[in-house]
Amino acid sequence: MTSKTLIAFISVGLVAGLVFGLYLIEVKNINQLVFVDGPSISIVTEKYDFKKGEEIKIYIINSGTVPLTFPDSSYGLRVTGLWGMLMYTPDIIQESDLEPYSLEPKEKVEFIWDQLKNDGDFTLEGLYKIHSKGFDPNENKVEKSTTITIWK
């Protein structure tokens, strides 16, 4: 009876490992910058794996052929945990003329994240998603995300 139980647990472990591995392959997007016709946005980091406390340079690039607009100076940037919990958004610059921020085709903007969360605490080791959302000239939403890992 114990050998059947052992085989069952090993089988469940193998299947769970395979499913989780396939999920991580899908989550860890390695093609960060792809230029396309029409509206498109890309998020590029220097690498995918970072040490805890290391500065992370994030580039938001208009990888399409039409200009994109953003409602504020954060360019729609959000860093979340893998399951969507908001960790970081950049400070928004308050402008007096409230003109929307924009990126022309192939234009980019750079942000540096020091791995501090909005509440001032440092992030823990793990997987994080970096998102950006803007709008094309027809006010259609254009968004993209990429995944990074923070190691000890």
C-alpha positions in Angstrom: 0.0 0.0 0.0 2.8 2.5 0.8 4.4 1.9 -2.6 1.2 2.8 -4.4 1.0 6.0 -2.3 4.6 6.8 -3.0 4.1 6.3 -6.8 1.0 8.6 -6.6 2.9 11.3 -4.8 5.8 11.2 -7.2 3.4 11.3 -10.2 1.6 14.3 -8.8 4.9 16.0 -8.1 6.1 15.4 -11.7 2.9 16.7 -13.2 2.9 19.7 -11.0 6.5 20.5 -11.8 5.9 20.2 -15.5 2.8 22.4 -15.4 4.6 25.1 -13.3 7.6 24.9 -15.6 5.5 25.5 -18.7 3.7 28.4 -16.9 7.0 30.1 -16.0 8.2 29.7 -19.6 5.1 31.6 -20.7 5.5 34.2 -17.9 9.2 34.9 -18.5 8.9 36.8 -21.8 12.4 36.9 -23.4 11.4 38.9 -26.5 11.1 42.3 -24.9 11.5 44.6 -28.0 9.7 43.8 -31.2 8.8 46.6 -33.6 5.5 46.3 -35.4 3.1 48.1 -37.7 0.5 50.0 -35.8 0.3 50.8 -32.1 2.7 48.9 -29.9 4.6 49.4 -26.6 7.6 47.5 -25.3 9.2 47.3 -21.9 12.9 46.6 -21.8 15.2 45.9 -18.9 19.0 45.4 -19.0 18.6 41.8 -17.9 15.9 39.5 -16.4 17.6 38.5 -13.1 18.6 41.1 -10.5 20.3 40.9 -7.1 18.3 42.2 -4.2 18.9 45.9 -3.8 20.3 46.4 -7.3 19.0 49.3 -9.4 16.7 48.2 -12.2 16.7 50.4 -15.4 13.3 50.2 -17.2 12.8 51.5 -20.7 9.3 52.1 -22.1 9.6 52.2 -25.9 7.0 53.0 -28.5 7.7 50.0 -30.7 4.9 50.8 -33.2 4.4 53.2 -36.0 1.9 55.6 -34.4 2.4 58.0 -31.5 1.2 56.9 -28.0 -0.2 59.1 -25.3 -0.1 58.6 -21.5 -2.2 60.3 -18.9 0.7 61.4 -16.6 4.5 61.3 -16.2 4.5 57.7 -15.0 3.9 56.5 -18.6 1.5 54.0 -17.1 4.4 52.2 -15.4 3.4 49.7 -12.6 5.5 47.0 -10.9 3.4 44.3 -9.4 3.9 40.9 -7.8 3.3 38.0 -10.1 -0.3 37.7 -9.0 -1.1 41.4 -9.4 -0.4 43.1 -6.0 0.9 46.6 -6.7 4.4 47.2 -5.5 5.7 50.3 -7.2 4.5 53.2 -9.3 6.8 56.2 -10.1 6.1 59.6 -8.6 3.9 61.6 -10.9 5.1 65.1 -11.9 2.4 67.6 -11.5 2.3 70.0 -14.5 0.3 73.1 -14.7 -0.8 72.7 -18.3 -2.0 69.0 -17.9 -0.9 68.1 -21.4 -0.7 64.4 -22.0 2.7 62.7 -22.1 3.5 61.1 -25.4 6.0 58.8 -27.2 6.6 59.1 -30.9 7.5 55.9 -32.8 10.9 54.4 -31.7 11.1 57.0 -28.9 11.8 55.8 -25.3 11.7 56.9 -21.7 13.8 55.6 -18.9 12.9 54.9 -15.3 15.1 53.6 -12.5 13.6 51.4 -9.8 15.6 50.9 -6.7 13.5 48.0 -5.6 11.7 50.1 -3.0 7.9 49.5 -2.7 5.5 52.5 -2.5 5.4 52.0 1.3 9.2 52.4 1.6 10.0 48.8 2.3 12.4 46.8 0.1 11.0 44.1 -2.1 11.5 40.4 -1.3 13.1 37.9 -3.6 10.7 36.6 -6.3 9.1 37.2 -9.6 7.7 40.6 -10.5 5.8 42.0 -13.5 6.5 45.4 -15.0 3.5 46.8 -16.8 2.9 49.9 -19.0 -0.3 51.2 -20.5 -0.9 54.0 -23.0 -3.3 54.9 -25.7 -3.1 55.1 -29.5 -4.5 58.1 -31.5 -7.9 56.4 -31.6 -7.9 56.1 -27.7 -7.5 52.3 -27.9 -5.6 50.9 -24.9 -2.1 49.7 -25.7 -0.4 47.7 -22.9 2.5 45.4 -22.4 4.2 43.6 -19.5 7.4 41.7 -18.9 8.7 39.6 -16.0 11.9 39.9 -13.9 13.3 38.0 -11.0 14.9 39.4 -7.9 17.4 37.0 -6.2 19.0 37.1 -2.8 
